[in-house]
Amino acid sequence: MITGELKNKIDGLWDIFAAGGIVNPLTVIEQITYLMFIRDLDDSDNLRAKESAMLGLPYKSVFADEVTIGDRKIDGKQLKWSVFCDFPAGRMYSVIQEWVFPFIKDLHGDKNSAYSKYMGDALFMIPTPLLLSKVVDALNEIYRMMNQAQISDMRGDIYEYMTSKLNANGLAGAFRTPRHIIRMMVELMDPKADDVICDPACGTSGFLVAAGEYLKEHRKEEIFFDKIKKDHYMNHMFHGYDMDHTMLRIGAMNMMTHGINNPFIEYRDSLSDQNPDKDKYSLILANPPFKGSLDADIVSTDLLKVCKTKKTELLFLALFLRMLRVGGRCACIVPDGVLFGSSTAHKAIRKALIEENRLEAVISMPSGVFKPYAGVSTGILIFTKTGHGGTDKVWFYDMQADGFSLDDKRSPVAENDIPDIIARFRNLAGEADRKRTEKSFFVPKDEIVGNDYDLSINKYKKTEYKPVEYPPTSEILAELRKLEGEIKTNMDELEGMLK
């Protein structure tokens, strides 16, 4: 959540690029991203060295010894941000252009990795040493403020805020997911060390990064002291697809910065026939784009069999069911219309979730959650692919607060339902006796079926009305006469003072 002074600093960084002649927002984002990655690489390398020392594991710094760049051998330490940022502008420019940038492009030894694939065509486009010096100074100040705030995933929020400027410039932007909502969804799903995780509309890989960080925090020993599980974590666990090369590049760098060496990040239209994935993943975390309608000719015929529609939000749900293996779980964000839409396609996908699989939870979120970027009302669906049913009752939660004000400012507030949502979802056995007037409650499957598979919480939630007693009409009129007399007296006094 970028607000206040930090937002102003990022806007100021944007202005520095504009003053230097770089006005294309996509170019600005790319150049800032490269420099943030270079800075993060230094920080993460230092952190991983400390962690390895604490765990007694061997670790070789990417900046260790001499580094070969072209036909030259360079002292690796000169490529560290903390070293070259103190150089004079001219020398710093030469180091970044001639050494650091080629170094990060060839950083990953596997030429078929996601990182190498999307960094191959990366270009350093800052034209002058003076502009670079100003940008580096501005980024140092932004990082100082981030560290002061002690929010570890604020880089993702910065990416989100920068990509929001694409919308302001008439370009196709991403539908950004607030980091605290991502974290909530990851905690609800509680990833395991053997999961195979996918986000078919990954953007900057926010869900995948959050899942990786959760596993580091909760299953560190299980994963990192087991050679097979560590290899799975580094090379086979994380899969992400997107149709925006800039987002893929950011996503690959984001994953690598967070210590995941070789995620499978690929350019792919997930809804088309070019996506062959079927019965593959054990966990899907996603906030797919809600673009409206697609050309039916480019949509995979497998998905149209589940629900014949052009609406992306419905097609993605059909896709998740296809991509999950039996027993696989999904937590995804959907617009409210998916929950109560009356079209044949809307009913068909809800019926598939309830009758053919196990729908576990519907979490209704307030419309302000996605402000200032969007005011759309959304919900979170949590389900397990069974292929043969299993839904007997569905847990509903009416989220009314997420720890931030629900206006465009999104200022921190005390009210926050997220800890309660997580605690209650992890103990659904204790929810059986909750009343429909409370924030969370169960609804039996038969009742949902009887309502055309409507999943809108308002269909089932009951409002508790408290009787209000008003005084007799005669007393109200008497009070009004009294107030009228006081107003007349005051007006007479005011008029007398003006004579």
Summary of the structure (lengths in Angstrom):
residues: 499
radius of gyration: 27.2
end to end distance: 58.3
largest distance: 97.9
contacts: 1523
relative contact order: 0.08
helix: 51%
strand: 15%
